[in-house]
Amino acid sequence: QMCVVFSEELKCWCRAIIKSIMYCTDHYQTECFLVDYAKYIFVKSEDIRVALEAFMQIPYRAKKCRLYRTKPVTLRVNFCEGTAKIVPAKRWDSAATRYFQNLLK
């Protein structure tokens, strides 16, 4: 559901999509995706408002996307053979992230 939420970090009202609602000790906490900042935040239920239709017609500044068929890789060093090679990994580690950032540059 699309709404407007107040972000304490950004100190402003932002358009958001509600992802989940949780009950905390004395209030409801809502996880929201900020469509103009591409980030997830938690807000209290009293910081959520219904958005005006004109406000929702403005195109989003950020879009969620995926890199199609991009797999994480990592550097595997074999000290016995004295070799190093890039191999597929199960998840992105720091070496894989650095390598991917270098490819983008």
BELRA-V501179 format. One record per pair of residues at least 6 apart in sequence whose C-alpha atoms are under 8 Angstrom apart, sorted by the first residue. I is the first residue (numbers start at 1). GAP is how many residues later the second one is. D is the distance in whole Angstrom. If there is no record, write none. Layout:
((I | GAP | D) (I | GAP | D))
This chain:
((1 | 16 | 5) (1 | 17 | 5) (1 | 18 | 8) (2 | 13 | 7) (2 | 14 | 6) (2 | 15 | 5) (2 | 16 | 7) (2 | 49 | 8) (3 | 12 | 6) (3 | 13 | 5) (3 | 14 | 6) (3 | 15 | 7) (3 | 45 | 7) (3 | 46 | 6) (3 | 47 | 5) (3 | 48 | 5) (4 | 9 | 6) (4 | 10 | 5) (4 | 11 | 5) (4 | 12 | 6) (4 | 44 | 6) (4 | 45 | 5) (4 | 46 | 6) (4 | 47 | 5) (5 | 8 | 5) (5 | 9 | 5) (5 | 10 | 6) (5 | 11 | 7) (5 | 38 | 7) (5 | 42 | 6) (5 | 43 | 5) (5 | 44 | 6) (6 | 6 | 6) (6 | 7 | 4) (6 | 8 | 6) (6 | 37 | 7) (6 | 41 | 5) (6 | 42 | 7) (7 | 6 | 6) (7 | 7 | 7) (7 | 34 | 8) (7 | 36 | 7) (14 | 20 | 7) (14 | 21 | 8) (14 | 22 | 7) (15 | 19 | 6) (15 | 20 | 6) (15 | 21 | 7) (15 | 36 | 8) (15 | 41 | 8) (16 | 16 | 6) (16 | 17 | 5) (16 | 18 | 4) (16 | 19 | 6) (17 | 15 | 5) (17 | 16 | 5) (17 | 17 | 7) (17 | 18 | 7) (18 | 12 | 7) (18 | 13 | 6) (18 | 14 | 4) (18 | 15 | 7) (19 | 11 | 7) (19 | 12 | 5) (19 | 13 | 5) (19 | 14 | 7) (20 | 10 | 6) (20 | 11 | 5) (20 | 12 | 7) (21 | 7 | 7) (21 | 8 | 6) (21 | 9 | 4) (21 | 10 | 6) (22 | 6 | 6) (22 | 7 | 5) (22 | 8 | 6) (23 | 6 | 6) (27 | 17 | 7) (27 | 18 | 7) (28 | 16 | 6) (28 | 17 | 6) (29 | 13 | 6) (29 | 14 | 6) (29 | 15 | 5) (29 | 16 | 6) (30 | 12 | 5) (30 | 13 | 5) (30 | 14 | 6) (30 | 15 | 6) (31 | 9 | 7) (31 | 10 | 6) (31 | 11 | 5) (31 | 12 | 7) (32 | 8 | 6) (32 | 9 | 5) (32 | 10 | 6) (32 | 11 | 7) (33 | 6 | 6) (33 | 7 | 4) (33 | 8 | 7) (34 | 6 | 6) (34 | 7 | 7) (35 | 25 | 6) (35 | 26 | 7) (35 | 27 | 6) (35 | 28 | 7) (36 | 24 | 5) (36 | 25 | 5) (36 | 26 | 5) (36 | 27 | 8) (37 | 24 | 7) (37 | 25 | 6) (38 | 24 | 6) (38 | 25 | 7) (38 | 26 | 7) (71 | 17 | 7) (71 | 18 | 8) (72 | 16 | 6) (72 | 17 | 5) (72 | 18 | 7) (72 | 19 | 6) (72 | 20 | 5) (72 | 24 | 6) (73 | 13 | 6) (73 | 14 | 5) (73 | 15 | 4) (73 | 16 | 5) (73 | 18 | 8) (73 | 19 | 7) (73 | 23 | 5) (74 | 12 | 6) (74 | 13 | 6) (74 | 14 | 6) (74 | 15 | 6) (74 | 18 | 8) (74 | 19 | 7) (74 | 21 | 6) (74 | 22 | 5) (75 | 9 | 7) (75 | 10 | 6) (75 | 11 | 5) (75 | 12 | 6) (75 | 20 | 7) (75 | 21 | 8) (76 | 8 | 6) (76 | 9 | 5) (76 | 10 | 6) (76 | 11 | 7) (77 | 6 | 6) (77 | 7 | 4) (77 | 8 | 7) (78 | 6 | 6))
